[in-house]
Amino acid sequence: MKTSRGFIMTILSLLAVLIVLQLSMPHKYVWLETHDGNDSEPYGCMVFDSVMRSSMPKGYEVTDKRLNQIADGRHNVLIAAEKLNLSETEADALKRMLNNGATVMIAVTNFLRDETDSILAYDYGVVHCKYLFRDVSNLINQNNDNDYRPYTTIFYDKSNGSTPEKMQLYDFMFGSYLLCDEESEYREIAHVFNHDRANPYARIYFKSNQQRQKEIMKEPDEGTRLRKLEDFNEEFYKGNDYYNDDLPPVKHPVAIEKKVGKGRLIVVASALPFSNYGILSRRNTRLTSLLMAELADKPTLRSTKGTSRFSDSMLPGKEEKTPLDYVFSQPSLTEAWQLMLFTILLFLIFNARRRQRVIPVYKAPRNHNIEFVKLIGTLYWQRHDNNDLLQKKYATFVDAIRHSTAADITNIADDEENSQAIAALTGMPHDRIIETLKQLRFLVSNELQVSDSEMKKAIDSMNEITRKLS
């Protein structure tokens, strides 16, 4: 008894130590872009939805209704997702929604290259161009580089024609820009200049090839060294004039507005501002608030239809280290851990051998269903209550018909329609089915004494119909 108490106390102590270590670990953030209303991680929408519910003047809700169910124009709609995949039906609902006077904001980080991209390009003249892929581990290394500037400037163009408002965001918030059909009329809500991104990515390339540069610089022959350096530089700049400092900066919109019918379509080149991180980060809050203000004239619905809730890949670089990771990284601690587990296993084996007991053999329980059925049948036979037996069979028959044909044969007004549905499934004559239903309803509804022959005939007719339905 003392040994058992000591074993239990040891296990509880180890569990308490593990719980304390686990609670002392920092929170593990999952950098997965879900835009889920129940997700409290950075790229979820639980906090974002809560803030919008309390701040949007006309109201804000999250809905999983289909787009054609909210296409009446009474609500503005926000569609924010990492990936968007609109079907043809949803695209028609989107067009109907805009024609009815709604403002629809589509904020997508990465379009699926299929129907959705074509719908926006051909129907609305907007093309989504992605050129920056988020990599958390690479971002951490870049932030340690004093020469790297991790921000990009967003210029927010106000509708009243005043000077654009400048905001600096982390450059991974917008890794895409929009190309618009110049022949169609649109308003640039926000834009960036490519030059804001050019120099950092040139430095990233050279920084990632530092070892190769060092090897070139060790070349003793000056002519060979200069030739290799020239080849090294040309390898990057060849076909990459986008990163050339001598080129003038190019203005690219990241949020545009187009008038369609009575409504407005707003396309944003990133969905990250519409997430927990986007609303909580002080750098992003201003932009998110300005964009949401475009939807403030009506009650706003954030629709989850047509979106892909989960990303195809997890961003690397955020793996959490656990106590066992450190234990297994040290050979001596690994051996001690293995020895402890082996000792505990031996203790459990020897303790179980001393306490083993003979397990009694129990017979499998008998199936008494047949006896139960016989008993019920005997009771009905002794009572000889044909009316009660027929009513129970008729109730079962009504449920079977409803399950197979969705028809309610207890409704006399629908006899014609119900009988046609039963006849189509069973192949029985339509007139015979109507006659059978009327006869059954007469026997069940009237409190007459049903004879054995009448009961048998009625049950046989019901069995015939249900057998052919199955």
Legacy VTK file of the C-alpha trace (Angstrom):
# vtk DataFile Version 3.0
C-alpha trace
ASCII
DATASET POLYDATA
POINTS 470 float
0.000 0.000 0.000
2.872 2.367 0.848
4.568 1.535 -2.479
1.382 2.328 -4.401
0.972 5.636 -2.554
4.574 6.598 -3.303
4.177 5.724 -6.988
1.047 7.870 -7.285
2.706 10.806 -5.543
5.737 10.557 -7.856
3.547 10.580 -10.979
1.519 13.544 -9.701
4.702 15.462 -8.897
6.070 14.865 -12.411
2.766 16.004 -13.926
2.810 19.164 -11.790
6.355 19.957 -12.941
5.402 19.436 -16.601
2.300 21.642 -16.223
4.352 24.442 -14.639
6.941 24.216 -17.422
4.225 24.256 -20.071
2.484 27.274 -18.521
5.776 29.133 -18.322
6.337 28.719 -22.059
5.351 31.676 -24.261
2.121 31.431 -26.205
2.477 29.594 -29.483
1.197 31.782 -32.303
-0.019 29.961 -35.372
0.623 32.158 -38.405
-2.081 30.504 -40.435
-4.399 32.809 -42.396
-7.875 31.493 -41.632
-10.100 34.605 -41.228
-12.262 32.417 -39.008
-14.593 34.139 -36.569
-13.618 31.680 -33.807
-9.862 31.981 -34.357
-7.956 34.201 -31.867
-4.606 33.742 -33.623
-3.053 36.711 -35.506
-4.630 35.891 -38.871
-8.025 34.862 -37.486
-11.020 37.209 -37.162
-12.376 36.750 -33.625
-11.051 40.096 -32.326
-11.662 41.842 -35.655
-15.336 40.785 -35.691
-15.777 41.855 -32.063
-14.339 45.334 -32.723
-16.421 45.790 -35.882
-19.640 44.784 -34.101
-19.110 47.581 -31.576
-17.786 50.234 -33.986
-19.701 49.969 -37.286
-22.519 52.569 -37.023
-25.147 50.608 -38.998
-24.256 47.198 -37.577
-21.940 44.341 -38.479
-22.478 40.578 -38.573
-20.750 37.455 -39.891
-22.873 35.206 -42.098
-22.445 31.896 -43.837
-25.448 32.446 -46.087
-24.996 32.011 -49.818
-24.366 35.203 -51.747
-27.679 34.926 -53.605
-29.463 35.009 -50.213
-28.018 38.445 -49.376
-28.119 39.962 -52.874
-31.083 42.244 -52.189
-28.871 45.330 -51.725
-29.953 46.004 -48.140
-26.499 45.149 -46.776
-22.928 45.966 -47.677
-20.739 42.865 -47.889
-17.115 42.210 -46.910
-15.376 39.117 -48.312
-11.960 38.690 -46.672
-9.948 35.509 -47.192
-6.529 34.222 -48.095
-7.984 32.592 -51.204
-11.201 33.236 -53.080
-12.964 30.767 -55.323
-16.239 32.098 -56.676
-18.491 29.743 -58.575
-20.526 30.892 -61.551
-23.639 31.093 -59.365
-21.841 33.197 -56.754
-20.465 35.478 -59.477
-24.023 36.077 -60.727
-25.143 36.809 -57.159
-22.247 39.274 -56.794
-23.334 41.122 -59.933
-26.965 41.179 -58.771
-25.875 42.464 -55.359
-23.978 45.366 -56.970
-26.850 46.224 -59.302
-29.160 46.409 -56.279
-27.033 49.152 -54.702
-24.759 47.275 -52.272
-21.093 48.060 -51.661
-19.038 44.861 -51.883
-15.439 44.813 -50.643
-13.314 41.863 -51.780
-10.033 41.597 -49.862
-7.991 38.575 -50.916
-4.333 37.814 -50.271
-3.959 35.321 -53.086
-6.525 34.608 -55.823
-6.933 31.041 -56.978
-5.908 31.072 -60.622
-9.160 29.799 -62.017
-12.666 31.133 -62.562
-12.398 33.823 -59.880
-9.434 35.531 -61.498
-11.201 35.462 -64.852
-14.455 36.801 -63.389
-12.765 39.874 -61.902
-10.641 40.412 -65.002
-13.358 40.118 -67.643
-16.389 41.390 -65.714
-14.762 44.193 -63.739
-11.346 44.797 -65.340
-9.283 44.075 -62.191
-6.236 41.772 -62.101
-4.530 40.710 -58.869
-0.704 40.571 -59.143
1.237 38.840 -56.381
4.975 39.406 -56.118
5.857 38.956 -52.421
5.470 35.678 -50.530
5.481 35.871 -46.740
8.261 33.971 -44.992
8.437 34.513 -41.232
11.959 33.092 -40.786
13.251 35.264 -43.633
11.487 38.291 -42.124
13.225 37.721 -38.767
16.641 37.573 -40.467
15.876 40.724 -42.435
14.855 42.657 -39.326
18.279 41.887 -37.841
19.852 43.632 -40.830
20.377 47.317 -40.074
20.250 48.172 -43.779
16.857 46.549 -44.273
13.732 48.708 -44.084
10.787 46.387 -43.253
8.147 49.007 -43.993
6.301 50.162 -47.053
4.356 53.398 -47.456
0.654 53.227 -48.261
-0.939 56.362 -49.708
-4.664 56.519 -48.912
-6.506 58.687 -51.473
-9.499 60.366 -49.890
-12.658 60.784 -51.964
-12.798 64.563 -51.373
-9.617 65.090 -53.411
-7.453 66.238 -50.481
-3.802 65.260 -50.009
-3.404 61.470 -49.660
-2.776 60.234 -46.136
0.561 58.423 -45.725
0.821 55.309 -43.553
3.777 52.989 -43.017
2.973 49.292 -42.752
5.138 46.209 -42.582
5.804 45.283 -46.185
4.452 41.740 -45.782
0.960 43.173 -45.171
0.674 43.980 -48.880
2.487 41.503 -51.108
0.257 42.210 -54.092
-1.031 45.078 -56.158
-3.887 45.543 -58.640
-3.861 46.161 -62.368
-6.972 47.870 -63.716
-8.419 48.270 -67.158
-7.524 51.823 -68.147
-10.607 52.137 -70.325
-12.942 51.617 -67.394
-13.528 54.237 -64.729
-12.249 53.469 -61.245
-11.039 55.345 -58.167
-7.766 54.523 -56.472
-8.448 54.265 -52.757
-4.869 53.374 -51.787
-1.601 52.879 -53.662
2.103 52.146 -53.200
5.258 52.938 -55.127
7.413 49.987 -56.181
10.530 51.873 -55.197
9.580 51.345 -51.565
10.273 47.651 -52.062
13.108 47.722 -54.602
16.236 48.350 -52.561
15.444 45.949 -49.669
14.986 42.991 -51.995
18.216 43.718 -53.849
19.972 43.663 -50.489
18.199 40.438 -49.543
19.615 38.760 -52.642
23.173 39.869 -51.978
22.914 39.103 -48.261
21.777 35.538 -48.977
24.852 35.071 -51.189
27.437 36.531 -48.798
29.452 33.304 -48.657
29.699 33.239 -52.422
30.852 36.878 -52.404
33.535 36.100 -49.818
34.876 33.266 -51.967
35.067 35.609 -54.964
36.892 38.262 -52.943
39.560 35.716 -51.916
40.545 35.314 -55.585
44.208 36.486 -55.762
44.132 37.474 -59.417
42.489 40.893 -59.749
41.270 40.341 -63.300
39.639 37.009 -62.448
38.135 38.534 -59.310
36.580 41.456 -61.202
35.208 39.159 -63.874
33.556 36.886 -61.281
32.076 39.885 -59.466
30.683 41.180 -62.726
29.114 37.797 -63.453
27.724 37.709 -59.924
26.059 41.105 -60.292
24.820 40.381 -63.790
23.214 37.141 -62.624
20.850 39.134 -60.437
20.249 42.196 -62.600
19.736 40.272 -65.827
15.987 40.351 -66.487
15.330 41.987 -63.101
15.113 45.686 -63.977
12.288 45.835 -61.450
14.951 46.128 -58.738
17.070 48.733 -60.572
17.489 51.886 -58.465
17.867 54.016 -61.601
14.319 53.275 -62.755
11.633 55.738 -61.625
9.184 54.466 -59.013
5.957 53.034 -60.398
2.609 53.754 -58.779
0.448 50.685 -58.239
-3.003 50.658 -56.592
-3.611 48.263 -53.713
-7.269 49.223 -53.226
-9.627 50.432 -55.940
-13.316 51.287 -56.240
-15.506 50.756 -59.307
-19.140 51.725 -59.700
-21.235 48.814 -60.926
-24.942 49.433 -61.424
-26.264 51.205 -58.344
-23.513 49.836 -56.109
-19.759 49.894 -55.679
-17.131 47.153 -55.951
-14.017 47.672 -53.813
-11.085 45.327 -54.346
-8.216 45.256 -51.820
-4.951 43.492 -52.673
-4.561 41.910 -49.215
-6.887 40.415 -46.612
-4.437 40.821 -43.707
-5.780 44.257 -42.624
-9.118 42.492 -41.962
-7.733 40.156 -39.285
-6.902 40.198 -35.582
-3.365 41.351 -36.388
-4.650 44.029 -38.739
-6.981 45.563 -36.151
-4.637 45.249 -33.131
-1.372 46.427 -34.685
-1.065 50.199 -34.295
0.541 50.496 -37.736
-2.405 48.802 -39.444
-5.403 50.046 -37.479
-5.698 53.361 -39.314
-5.799 51.730 -42.759
-8.278 49.070 -41.610
-10.578 51.730 -40.142
-10.471 53.840 -43.318
-11.291 50.836 -45.500
-14.155 49.706 -43.256
-15.534 53.263 -43.330
-16.270 52.663 -47.029
-18.921 50.149 -45.887
-20.397 52.219 -43.060
-23.433 53.601 -44.910
-25.383 50.328 -44.552
-25.428 47.298 -42.236
-22.356 45.229 -43.086
-22.139 41.461 -43.469
-18.835 39.578 -43.609
-19.547 36.628 -45.856
-17.601 33.376 -45.627
-19.050 31.860 -48.821
-16.673 31.320 -51.739
-13.637 31.544 -49.463
-11.059 28.955 -48.561
-10.941 28.838 -44.790
-7.589 27.187 -44.452
-4.192 27.896 -45.993
-2.263 25.320 -48.019
0.931 25.878 -45.986
2.015 26.977 -42.530
4.484 29.845 -42.345
7.847 28.547 -41.008
9.969 30.068 -38.322
7.436 30.083 -35.485
7.990 26.597 -34.075
7.800 26.495 -30.301
10.561 24.845 -28.282
9.321 22.492 -25.545
11.271 21.171 -22.534
11.670 17.796 -24.262
13.311 19.502 -27.242
16.081 20.713 -24.932
16.332 17.339 -23.164
16.827 15.483 -26.443
19.347 18.056 -27.650
21.746 17.034 -24.815
23.146 13.457 -24.976
23.487 13.119 -21.203
19.941 14.323 -20.549
18.648 12.005 -23.275
20.286 8.992 -21.606
18.906 10.037 -18.208
15.419 10.400 -19.685
15.609 6.960 -21.284
16.897 5.404 -18.041
14.028 6.987 -16.086
11.426 5.644 -18.532
13.016 2.177 -18.428
12.998 2.198 -14.598
9.344 3.223 -14.498
8.501 0.453 -16.982
10.275 -2.174 -14.811
8.456 -0.881 -11.751
5.095 -1.179 -13.501
5.869 -4.722 -14.711
6.953 -6.061 -11.291
4.148 -4.222 -9.510
1.601 -5.712 -11.926
2.979 -9.234 -11.405
2.484 -8.989 -7.646
-1.057 -7.699 -8.002
-2.402 -9.848 -10.812
-5.729 -11.523 -10.173
-7.623 -14.294 -11.915
-10.129 -12.759 -14.288
-13.468 -14.619 -14.121
-14.926 -15.882 -17.368
-18.297 -14.402 -18.210
-20.616 -15.876 -20.774
-21.766 -13.636 -23.585
-25.291 -12.313 -22.933
-28.023 -14.134 -24.798
-30.108 -12.405 -27.427
-33.667 -12.307 -26.107
-35.147 -10.341 -29.001
-36.919 -13.394 -30.463
-38.472 -14.255 -27.084
-39.606 -10.628 -26.734
-41.270 -10.659 -30.154
-42.992 -13.947 -29.364
-44.230 -12.528 -26.057
-45.717 -9.430 -27.715
-47.324 -11.591 -30.404
-48.822 -13.870 -27.760
-50.317 -10.916 -25.871
-51.935 -9.558 -29.023
-53.251 -13.045 -29.851
-54.743 -13.490 -26.394
-56.367 -10.032 -26.415
-57.444 -10.441 -30.064
-57.585 -6.655 -30.468
-57.403 -6.372 -34.256
-58.181 -2.632 -34.211
-55.183 -1.741 -32.017
-52.836 -3.969 -34.025
-54.028 -2.463 -37.319
-53.616 1.103 -36.018
-50.004 0.436 -35.002
-49.234 -1.155 -38.369
-50.864 1.794 -40.154
-48.726 4.282 -38.172
-45.605 2.384 -39.221
-46.841 2.348 -42.820
-47.431 6.143 -42.779
-43.848 6.719 -41.546
-42.442 4.411 -44.232
-44.325 6.269 -46.986
-43.205 9.656 -45.647
-39.573 8.491 -45.496
-39.592 7.081 -49.041
-41.735 9.630 -50.918
-42.017 12.644 -48.548
-45.804 12.228 -48.888
-48.229 12.531 -45.954
-51.002 10.023 -46.704
-52.970 11.146 -43.647
-53.882 14.316 -45.549
-56.993 13.405 -47.551
-56.762 16.537 -49.711
-53.455 15.340 -51.192
-54.605 11.788 -52.016
-54.335 12.343 -55.772
-50.800 13.741 -55.645
-49.611 11.209 -53.024
-50.991 8.237 -54.908
-49.290 9.357 -58.118
-45.957 9.626 -56.296
-46.391 6.135 -54.786
-47.458 4.698 -58.123
-44.397 6.163 -59.847
-42.079 4.467 -57.355
-43.849 1.125 -56.989
-45.191 0.603 -60.515
-48.629 -0.253 -59.090
-51.828 1.068 -60.719
-52.838 4.535 -59.598
-56.514 3.612 -59.014
-55.564 0.624 -56.889
-53.371 2.733 -54.610
-56.142 5.303 -54.070
-58.596 2.527 -53.260
-56.121 0.920 -50.837
-55.528 4.198 -49.009
-59.247 4.871 -48.671
-59.868 1.329 -47.360
-57.043 1.596 -44.820
-58.194 5.010 -43.648
-61.764 3.688 -43.243
-60.654 0.710 -41.147
-58.366 2.777 -38.920
-60.584 5.829 -38.364
-63.855 3.965 -37.579
-64.203 2.156 -34.285
-65.595 -0.989 -35.902
-64.533 -4.478 -34.987
-62.067 -5.572 -37.662
-62.236 -9.210 -38.569
-59.177 -11.422 -38.969
-59.578 -11.612 -42.730
-59.953 -7.826 -43.093
-56.916 -7.224 -40.900
-54.816 -9.728 -42.856
-55.861 -8.220 -46.173
-55.066 -4.674 -44.983
-51.650 -5.671 -43.611
-50.802 -7.581 -46.809
-51.644 -4.535 -48.932
-49.447 -2.290 -46.760
-46.570 -4.805 -46.883
-46.829 -5.006 -50.667
-46.496 -1.225 -51.083
-43.605 -0.840 -48.614
-41.798 -3.835 -50.144
-41.987 -2.298 -53.624
-40.890 1.098 -52.309
-37.720 -0.406 -50.849
LINES 1 471
470 0 1 2 3 4 5 6 7 8 9 10 11 12 13 14 15 16 17 18 19 20 21 22 23 24 25 26 27 28 29 30 31 32 33 34 35 36 37 38 39 40 41 42 43 44 45 46 47 48 49 50 51 52 53 54 55 56 57 58 59 60 61 62 63 64 65 66 67 68 69 70 71 72 73 74 75 76 77 78 79 80 81 82 83 84 85 86 87 88 89 90 91 92 93 94 95 96 97 98 99 100 101 102 103 104 105 106 107 108 109 110 111 112 113 114 115 116 117 118 119 120 121 122 123 124 125 126 127 128 129 130 131 132 133 134 135 136 137 138 139 140 141 142 143 144 145 146 147 148 149 150 151 152 153 154 155 156 157 158 159 160 161 162 163 164 165 166 167 168 169 170 171 172 173 174 175 176 177 178 179 180 181 182 183 184 185 186 187 188 189 190 191 192 193 194 195 196 197 198 199 200 201 202 203 204 205 206 207 208 209 210 211 212 213 214 215 216 217 218 219 220 221 222 223 224 225 226 227 228 229 230 231 232 233 234 235 236 237 238 239 240 241 242 243 244 245 246 247 248 249 250 251 252 253 254 255 256 257 258 259 260 261 262 263 264 265 266 267 268 269 270 271 272 273 274 275 276 277 278 279 280 281 282 283 284 285 286 287 288 289 290 291 292 293 294 295 296 297 298 299 300 301 302 303 304 305 306 307 308 309 310 311 312 313 314 315 316 317 318 319 320 321 322 323 324 325 326 327 328 329 330 331 332 333 334 335 336 337 338 339 340 341 342 343 344 345 346 347 348 349 350 351 352 353 354 355 356 357 358 359 360 361 362 363 364 365 366 367 368 369 370 371 372 373 374 375 376 377 378 379 380 381 382 383 384 385 386 387 388 389 390 391 392 393 394 395 396 397 398 399 400 401 402 403 404 405 406 407 408 409 410 411 412 413 414 415 416 417 418 419 420 421 422 423 424 425 426 427 428 429 430 431 432 433 434 435 436 437 438 439 440 441 442 443 444 445 446 447 448 449 450 451 452 453 454 455 456 457 458 459 460 461 462 463 464 465 466 467 468 469
